Structure formats: C-alpha cells, structure tokens
C-alpha cells in the first residue's frame, strides 16, 4: 500500500511542479547568457573590447553574489510563490532594459542589476524541491529541472541567432530586439507563478488527504533524523566547512558553465561561419549535455554515491576545455565543447544533492544560497579572465586552460571533502561502539 501511495504522490508532484519550474529556469538561463549572442553584433556597434565585454558579462554574478543569501532567507520566510514571482518579474524588466545599453556604464549597471534581480531564484528552487521530494529522489528531480539550462542553450541559440536577423526593423538593432522579446516571457511567467505554485505540501489541495498525509509524514521523518546530527541556525548554514568546500567546487563548475554560455558563440564565430550557423552549432553540445545530466544523476541516485560522480564529471569537463584550447577545426571545437557541456551538466545534480544531506530548515536555506552565491562568482571570474587573456594574447587558448585548472581544483576539493566525511563517520562509529 505504501509503495502505491509513494508512486502516486511522486507522480503527482513531479507532473505538477517539475515541468513548470523547468520552464522558469529555461527563461532565466536564456536571459542570463543571451549576452553571448548579442555580442556577435553589439560589441562592434558599441565599441566593446573583449575585456570590457568579459567584465560586463561577468559583473552579473557580483550582483547575484551580494543579494543571494538575503533573497533565499526571504523566500524561506514569505514562501516560494510570492518570492519567485517577484524575482521573475524584476529580472524580466531589467533584461528588457538591456536593449537600451549605450556604452560601458549602462552595460555594467544593467548587468549588475540583472544579477541583483535574479539572486535567489536557483537556490530558491533547490530549497523548494527539498520541501516536496524525499532525499533519495532529489538528485534525479534536480537533474530534470537543471536540464532546462542545456535545453535553453539548445533551443535558445538558434532563436537568439534568428532574432539578430531582425536588425533594422523599426530602427532597432537585432541585439535590441533579442533582449526585449526574450524578456517578455519572464514577466508573464512571473504573474503565472502566483496562481500555479503551492508553497508547501500542507497547502496542496491538488493532493488527496491521504496523499498529503503520506508526504508530510515522510518529509517530517527525514527532518527528525537530521535533527539528531545537525543544528539549524542560519549561521550553521553559512559557516559549515562543508558548505564552504562545496562553494569552492561550484565556483569551478560555474566558471566552466558561463565561459561556455557567454563565450562559445564567439569562439565558434572565429571559425568563419554565419550567426545562424553559430546558433545551430552551439545547440549540439547542449543537446548531448541533457542526456548526460539525466543519465548520470540517475546512476548517482541508484548507487547512492555523490562525491565520485562530481569528481569524474569535473575531470571530463576539464579535459574538454584543454581540448577546446588546442584545436582549430569546426569538428574538433564542437566535439570539445560537447565534452565540456556533458561534464559540467553531469556534475550539477549530484553536487546539489549534497548540502541537503547535512542541513535543514533555515540552515539549508542559508547553506544552499551560500554555495550558489560564492560558487557563482566563478561565473564572473571565468568569462572575465577569458576576455582579459583574449585581449592580451589574441587567443582563447590560455583562458580556456585557466578555467580547466579551476575544474581540476573542484575535483580535488570534493576528494578532500569525501575523505574527511569518511573519517568523521569512522570516528562516530568508534565512539558509538565504545558506548
């Protein structure tokens, strides 16, 4: 009977929540990285150097960093529905405002404000999923949700490239049309959130009383089990060494992800192809990444192992970046970018399943937000360093190798974290056996 209820409840909440939050993340990611396509024409029109563009693209993450933890704590307090709606509407408005950039000051300002507006969205969703899904289901559900990022790249790349072709219509540049038209869905969906999302299982009228009861009691048992070993204050979430270690890991994977999102259109463009061809070629690695992410997360859930799944994925991504910096053929570049995409995408779900294993309540809200905000600074460092190194050397090679080094560092940190966790468990077992 329990099995039947479990299957029924999991099916219901998955169908109700996951496709919708995937759509939200699809639009969020599109608005975050469409700057990479805008650059194909915007940089020349506004006279932006690689260093200026790299800094402007990356400054998004400074705004994101500063407002991430407060945003997630507010979400935990006021509820996901109201706060995620606020996030979406404000970032939609700012993203649309990017169409009116006239120089470096307005470019830097709006990219920073976009980071401020979007702060809290991703960790908010990760936290929200922990309110609905038991721990053993979380990596797979997180993977399905996060698949929206590579899907956004796969579908968004040709769409963004096509919108650039609207150049001159009503006196606006193609990149201006792209920013405005890709911002509208964020505002509309922000309003829809208010009517569709349910804050907690207790309020889910679309579940029967029996289903609600099963879900609430299952999640409460998990919570009670964690309470024996974890303190739940905000400071616990902010200062836990495991949180800081995972932040460093996420820093490397974010540097890799946003290097791809922001610079890969321009890297492909150097091969001498049209903007539309750039859009189509840029979609190939992302499509492969979706499959890699879901299959790897499923394997992680099945085995119950997280650390080595993150380590292996980071090493694969680093190898792809080294390869991307060493090849000049179209086939070689697309193959290298595919390897990078698959590695980075596959690392994320097992990584995001780790903090909720040892944190709950406000500590989980603060811990997840800390990992995301500190980690996303990699989204500033990666694109910025690529731009700086490209301006100094005239090549993307050393910039790509720099980001590969960050991913190797990420895998070493997870290795250390895994070893110290095993040591702590062995010590606890020894103490218990003595008692």
C-alpha positions in Angstrom: 0.0 0.0 0.0 2.8 2.4 1.0 4.5 1.7 -2.3 1.3 2.5 -4.2 0.9 5.8 -2.4 4.5 6.7 -2.9 4.4 6.1 -6.6 1.1 8.1 -6.9 2.3 11.0 -4.8 5.7 11.2 -6.6 4.0 11.1 -10.0 1.5 13.9 -9.0 4.0 16.3 -7.5 6.5 15.7 -10.3 4.0 16.5 -13.0 2.6 19.5 -11.1 5.9 21.1 -10.2 8.9 19.9 -12.3 7.7 20.9 -15.9 6.7 24.4 -14.7 10.0 25.1 -12.8 11.9 23.8 -15.8 10.1 26.4 -17.9 11.1 29.1 -15.4 14.7 28.1 -15.4 14.7 27.8 -19.2 13.7 31.5 -19.5 16.1 32.5 -16.6 19.1 30.9 -18.2 18.2 32.3 -21.7 18.1 35.8 -20.2 21.4 35.2 -18.4 23.5 34.0 -21.3 21.9 35.6 -24.4 24.5 38.3 -23.9 26.9 35.8 -25.7 24.7 36.1 -28.9 24.2 39.8 -28.5 28.0 40.2 -28.5 28.2 38.9 -32.1 26.9 42.3 -33.3 26.6 44.5 -30.2 30.3 44.6 -29.4 31.2 46.1 -32.7 28.3 48.6 -32.7 29.1 49.9 -29.2 32.9 49.5 -29.5 33.3 47.0 -26.6 36.7 45.3 -26.4 37.0 41.6 -25.2 38.0 42.8 -21.7 35.0 45.3 -21.5 32.6 42.6 -22.7 34.1 39.9 -20.3 33.8 42.2 -17.3 30.2 43.3 -18.2 29.1 39.8 -18.8 30.6 38.6 -15.5 29.5 41.5 -13.3 26.0 39.9 -13.3 27.5 37.5 -10.8 28.7 40.2 -8.4 25.1 41.4 -8.0 24.0 37.8 -7.7 26.6 37.2 -5.0 25.7 40.2 -2.9 21.9 39.5 -2.8 21.7 35.7 -2.9 21.7 34.7 0.8 19.2 37.5 1.8 17.0 36.6 -1.1 16.8 32.9 -0.2 16.2 33.7 3.5 13.3 35.9 2.5 11.9 33.1 0.3 12.1 30.7 3.3 10.1 33.2 5.3 7.5 34.6 2.9 7.1 31.5 0.7 8.3 30.4 -2.7 5.2 31.5 -4.7 5.4 35.3 -3.9 9.2 35.5 -3.9 9.8 33.6 -7.1 7.1 35.7 -8.8 9.0 38.8 -7.6 12.3 37.5 -8.9 10.9 36.7 -12.4 9.1 40.0 -12.9 12.0 42.2 -11.9 14.6 40.3 -13.9 12.3 40.3 -16.9 12.1 44.1 -16.7 15.9 44.6 -16.3 16.7 42.1 -19.0 14.4 44.0 -21.4 16.2 47.2 -20.4 19.5 45.7 -21.8 18.1 46.7 -25.2 18.8 50.4 -24.3 22.5 50.0 -23.4 24.5 52.8 -25.0 28.0 52.4 -23.5 30.1 50.8 -20.8 28.5 52.5 -17.8 24.9 51.4 -18.8 26.2 48.0 -19.8 27.9 47.4 -16.5 25.0 48.9 -14.5 22.2 46.8 -16.1 24.2 43.5 -16.0 24.8 44.1 -12.2 21.1 44.9 -11.6 20.1 41.8 -13.6 22.2 39.8 -11.1 20.5 41.6 -8.2 17.1 40.8 -9.6 17.7 37.2 -10.3 19.5 36.5 -7.0 17.8 33.7 -5.1 16.0 32.1 -8.0 18.1 29.0 -8.5 18.9 28.2 -4.8 15.2 29.1 -4.0 14.1 26.3 -6.4 16.6 23.9 -4.9 15.3 24.7 -1.5 11.7 24.4 -2.8 12.3 20.9 -4.1 13.5 19.9 -0.7 10.0 20.8 0.7 8.4 18.3 -1.7 10.8 15.5 -2.6 12.4 12.9 -0.2 16.2 12.9 -0.2 16.6 9.7 -2.3 14.6 11.3 -5.2 16.3 14.6 -5.1 19.3 14.2 -7.5 17.1 12.8 -10.3 14.5 15.6 -9.9 17.2 18.2 -9.7 18.7 16.8 -12.9 15.4 17.0 -14.7 15.0 20.6 -13.5 18.5 21.6 -14.3 18.3 20.0 -17.8 16.4 23.3 -18.6 19.8 25.0 -18.8 21.3 23.0 -21.6 17.8 22.8 -23.3 17.8 26.6 -23.0 21.1 26.7 -24.8 20.0 24.1 -27.4 16.7 25.9 -28.3 17.7 29.4 -27.3 20.9 29.5 -29.5 19.0 29.3 -32.9 16.2 31.5 -31.6 18.7 34.2 -30.4 20.6 34.0 -33.7 17.3 34.3 -35.6 16.3 37.4 -33.6 19.6 39.0 -34.5 18.3 38.9 -38.1 15.6 41.5 -37.2 18.3 44.1 -37.5 17.0 47.5 -38.7 13.3 46.7 -38.1 11.6 49.8 -36.8 15.0 51.4 -36.4 16.3 48.9 -33.8 19.4 46.7 -33.9 18.9 42.9 -33.9 20.5 42.5 -30.5 18.0 45.1 -29.1 15.1 43.1 -30.5 16.6 39.9 -29.0 16.8 41.4 -25.4 13.2 42.8 -25.5 11.5 39.7 -27.0 13.4 37.2 -24.8 12.5 39.3 -21.6 8.7 39.3 -22.1 8.1 35.6 -21.1 9.9 36.2 -17.8 7.4 38.9 -16.8 4.4 36.9 -18.0 5.5 33.7 -16.2 6.2 35.8 -13.0 2.5 36.5 -12.9 1.6 32.8 -13.6 3.7 31.7 -10.7 1.3 33.4 -8.3 -1.5 31.2 -9.4 0.3 27.9 -10.1 3.0 27.3 -7.4 2.0 25.9 -3.9 4.3 26.9 -1.1 4.2 23.7 1.0 2.6 20.2 0.9 0.3 21.2 3.7 -1.4 23.7 1.3 -1.6 21.3 -1.7 -5.3 21.0 -2.4 -4.5 19.0 -5.6 -3.4 16.1 -3.4 -5.9 13.9 -1.5 -5.9 14.0 2.3 -4.2 10.5 2.3 -1.5 11.6 -0.2 -0.8 14.8 1.7 -0.6 12.9 5.0 1.9 10.4 3.5 4.1 13.1 2.0 4.2 15.3 5.1 5.0 12.4 7.5 7.7 11.1 5.1 9.4 14.5 5.0 9.0 15.0 8.8 10.7 11.7 9.5 13.7 12.8 7.3 13.8 16.1 9.2 13.7 14.4 12.5 16.6 12.1 11.5 18.7 15.1 10.6 17.9 17.0 13.8 19.9 14.5 15.8 23.1 15.4 14.0 22.6 19.0 12.7 21.9 22.4 14.1 19.6 24.5 12.1 20.6 28.1 12.6 21.4 30.4 9.7 25.0 30.7 11.0 25.3 26.9 10.8 24.5 27.0 7.1 26.8 30.0 6.5 29.8 28.7 8.4 29.8 25.0 7.9 33.1 23.9 6.4 31.3 21.5 4.0 29.2 24.5 2.7 32.4 26.5 2.1 34.1 23.5 0.4 31.0 22.9 -1.9 31.1 26.7 -2.7 34.6 26.2 -4.0 33.6 23.2 -6.0 30.7 25.1 -7.5 33.0 28.0 -8.3 34.9 25.8 -10.7 31.8 24.3 -12.4 30.2 27.8 -12.7 33.4 29.2 -14.3 33.1 26.4 -16.8 29.4 26.7 -17.4 29.3 30.5 -18.0 32.5 30.5 -20.0 30.6 28.2 -22.4 27.3 30.2 -22.2 28.9 33.6 -22.8 32.0 32.9 -25.0 31.2 29.8 -27.0 29.2 31.7 -29.7 32.2 34.0 -30.3 34.6 31.0 -30.2 32.5 29.3 -32.9 32.2 32.5 -34.9 36.0 32.7 -35.2 35.8 29.6 -37.4 34.3 31.8 -40.1 30.6 30.8 -40.1 27.4 32.9 -40.1 25.5 33.9 -37.0 22.7 31.4 -37.8 25.2 28.6 -38.2 26.7 29.7 -34.8 23.3 29.3 -33.3 22.8 25.8 -34.7 26.3 24.5 -33.9 26.1 25.9 -30.4 22.9 23.8 -29.8 24.7 20.5 -30.5 26.8 20.3 -27.2 23.7 21.3 -25.2 21.5 18.6 -26.5 24.1 15.9 -25.6 24.5 17.5 -22.2 20.8 17.0 -21.3 21.2 13.2 -21.8 24.5 13.1 -19.9 23.0 15.0 -17.0 19.9 12.9 -16.6 21.6 9.5 -17.0 24.5 10.5 -14.6 22.0 11.7 -12.0 20.0 8.5 -12.3 23.2 6.5 -11.7 24.1 8.7 -8.7 20.6 8.1 -7.1 20.7 4.4 -7.9 24.2 3.9 -6.3 23.6 6.5 -3.5 27.0 7.9 -4.3 27.6 11.6 -4.8 31.3 12.5 -4.4 32.9 10.4 -7.2 30.0 11.4 -9.6 31.0 15.0 -9.1 34.8 14.3 -9.4 34.6 12.3 -12.6 32.3 14.9 -14.3 34.7 17.8 -13.4 37.7 15.9 -14.8 35.8 15.2 -18.1 34.9 18.9 -18.4 38.5 20.0 -17.7 39.7 17.5 -20.4 37.2 19.1 -22.9 38.4 22.6 -22.1 42.1 21.6 -22.7 41.0 20.1 -26.0 39.0 23.2 -27.0 42.1 25.3 -26.4 44.2 23.1 -28.6 42.1 22.6 -31.8 41.1 24.9 -34.6 38.8 22.7 -36.7 35.0 23.0 -36.6 34.6 19.3 -35.7 37.3 19.5 -33.1 35.8 22.6 -31.4 32.2 21.2 -31.4 33.4 17.9 -30.0 35.5 19.6 -27.3 32.5 21.9 -26.3 30.3 18.8 -26.2 32.6 17.1 -23.8 32.8 20.2 -21.6 29.0 20.6 -21.6 28.4 17.0 -20.7 30.9 17.1 -17.9 29.7 20.3 -16.3 26.0 19.4 -16.7 26.5 15.9 -15.2 28.4 17.4 -12.1 25.5 19.6 -11.0 22.7 17.2 -9.8 24.9 15.1 -7.5 26.6 18.2 -6.3 23.3 19.9 -5.4 22.1 16.7 -3.6 25.0 17.0 -1.1 24.1 20.1 1.1 20.5 18.9 2.0 22.1 15.7 3.3 23.5 17.5 6.3 21.5 20.7 6.6 17.8 21.5 7.0 15.4 24.5 7.8 16.9 28.0 7.8 20.4 26.4 7.7 19.6 24.7 4.4 18.2 28.0 3.0 21.4 29.8 4.0 23.8 27.0 3.1 22.3 26.4 -0.4 22.3 30.2 -1.1 25.9 30.5 0.2 27.1 27.7 -2.1 25.3 29.3 -5.0 26.4 32.8 -4.4 30.1 32.1 -3.7 30.1 29.5 -6.4 28.6 31.7 -9.0 31.5 34.2 -8.6 33.1 31.6 -10.9 30.6 33.0 -13.4 32.4 36.3 -13.0 36.0 35.1 -12.9 35.7 32.6 -15.9 34.2 35.0 -18.5 36.3 38.0 -17.3 39.6 36.1 -17.4 38.8 34.7 -20.9 38.2 38.3 -22.1 41.3 39.6 -20.4 43.5 36.8 -21.7 42.0 37.1 -25.2 42.8 40.8 -25.3 46.4 40.2 -24.2 47.2 37.1 -26.3 44.7 37.4 -29.2 43.7 33.7 -28.5 41.1 31.9 -26.4 43.6 29.0 -25.6 45.1 30.2 -22.2 41.8 31.4 -21.0 40.2 28.0 -21.6 43.1 26.3 -19.9 42.7 28.6 -16.9 39.1 27.5 -16.5 40.1 23.8 -16.9 42.5 24.3 -14.0 39.6 25.6 -11.8 37.7 22.4 -12.6 40.6 20.2 -11.6 40.7 22.2 -8.3 37.0 21.5 -7.8 37.5 17.7 -8.2 40.4 17.8 -5.6 38.2 19.7 -3.1 35.4 17.0 -3.5 38.1 14.3 -2.9 39.2 16.1 0.3 35.5 16.5 1.4 34.8 12.8 0.8 37.9 11.7 2.7 37.1 13.9 5.7 33.5 12.8 5.7 34.5 9.1 5.8 37.0 9.9 8.6 34.2 11.7 10.6 31.9 8.7 10.1 34.6 6.2 11.2 35.2 8.3 14.3 31.5 8.5 15.2 31.2 4.7 14.8 34.1 4.2 17.1 32.6 6.4 19.8 29.2 4.6 19.5 30.8 1.2 19.8 32.6 2.3 23.0 29.2 3.3 24.5 
